[in-house]
Amino acid sequence: MKGDRLDRVNALIKNEIANFLKINSQRDSNIVVNSVIVSPDLKNAKVFLTWLMGKIRVNSLNYLKPKLAKYLSHKVKLKYLPKIKFYPINPSTIDRLESIYEQIEHIQKKQQK
């Protein structure tokens, strides 16, 4: 049951951060929020990002953290607002992960036969 709640919080924060970045980050408009992982105590959140064009610049988003925290406090109703930390994901890493998932699915299908 607790895992379900954590999954919903992850999805909610991911959607709200994506909406915030779409609205407030004109110069970094090619940002994709890949995933959000909130700690079980809901005090920390890791936000994994990819830039569609150009080099990954996580430090350039630090100027938005105060506005992001205020935005999230209005949109997400939690007792504690998680502390956000951004992590870059290289697009080649995403391709590699997708190929690993495909291999796992292929192995699972073989085992089911």
C-alpha positions in Angstrom: 0.0 0.0 0.0 2.8 2.4 0.9 4.5 1.7 -2.5 1.3 2.7 -4.3 1.2 6.1 -2.5 4.9 6.7 -3.2 4.3 5.9 -6.9 1.4 8.4 -7.0 3.6 11.1 -5.3 6.4 10.4 -7.8 4.0 10.8 -10.8 2.3 13.9 -9.3 5.6 15.7 -8.7 6.9 14.7 -12.1 3.9 16.1 -13.8 4.0 19.4 -11.8 7.7 19.9 -12.4 7.2 19.3 -16.2 4.4 21.9 -16.2 6.5 24.4 -14.2 9.5 24.0 -16.6 7.2 24.4 -19.6 5.9 27.7 -18.2 9.0 29.2 -16.6 12.0 28.1 -18.5 12.1 29.8 -21.8 15.8 29.3 -22.5 15.7 25.7 -21.4 12.5 24.8 -23.3 13.9 21.5 -24.5 13.9 19.8 -21.1 12.2 16.5 -20.5 11.5 15.2 -17.0 12.3 11.5 -17.3 11.4 10.4 -13.8 11.2 11.5 -10.2 12.1 9.3 -7.3 10.9 10.5 -3.9 12.5 9.0 -0.8 10.2 6.9 1.4 10.1 9.7 4.1 9.0 12.2 1.4 11.8 14.6 2.3 14.0 14.3 -0.8 13.3 14.0 -4.5 15.7 13.1 -7.3 14.6 14.6 -10.6 16.1 13.0 -13.7 16.2 15.3 -16.7 17.2 15.1 -20.4 17.8 18.0 -22.8 16.5 17.3 -26.3 18.9 19.8 -27.9 22.3 20.8 -26.7 24.4 19.9 -23.7 22.9 18.9 -20.3 23.1 21.8 -17.9 21.6 20.8 -14.6 23.3 23.8 -12.8 21.4 26.2 -15.0 18.2 25.1 -13.4 19.4 25.9 -9.8 18.1 29.5 -10.3 14.6 28.1 -10.7 14.6 26.1 -7.4 13.0 28.8 -5.2 10.2 29.4 -7.7 9.8 25.7 -8.2 9.5 25.1 -4.5 6.8 27.8 -4.2 4.9 26.4 -7.2 5.0 22.9 -5.9 3.8 24.0 -2.4 0.7 25.3 -4.1 0.1 22.4 -6.4 1.2 19.4 -4.3 -0.5 18.9 -0.9 2.0 17.1 1.3 3.0 17.6 4.9 6.6 18.1 3.8 7.7 19.4 0.4 10.6 17.2 -0.8 13.9 18.9 -1.4 14.5 18.7 -5.1 17.9 17.7 -6.6 18.4 17.5 -10.4 20.3 14.8 -12.2 21.1 14.7 -15.9 20.4 11.6 -18.0 22.4 11.3 -21.3 20.1 10.4 -24.2 22.5 7.5 -25.1 21.8 6.1 -21.6 18.1 6.2 -22.3 18.6 4.2 -25.5 20.8 1.7 -23.6 18.1 1.3 -20.9 15.4 0.8 -23.4 17.4 -2.0 -25.1 17.9 -3.6 -21.7 14.2 -3.5 -21.0 13.5 -5.0 -24.5 15.9 -7.9 -23.7 14.2 -8.5 -20.4 10.8 -8.6 -22.0 12.2 -11.0 -24.7 13.6 -13.3 -22.0 10.3 -13.2 -20.0 8.3 -14.2 -23.1 10.6 -17.1 -23.7 10.2 -18.3 -20.2 6.4 -18.1 -20.5 6.4 -20.5 -23.5 
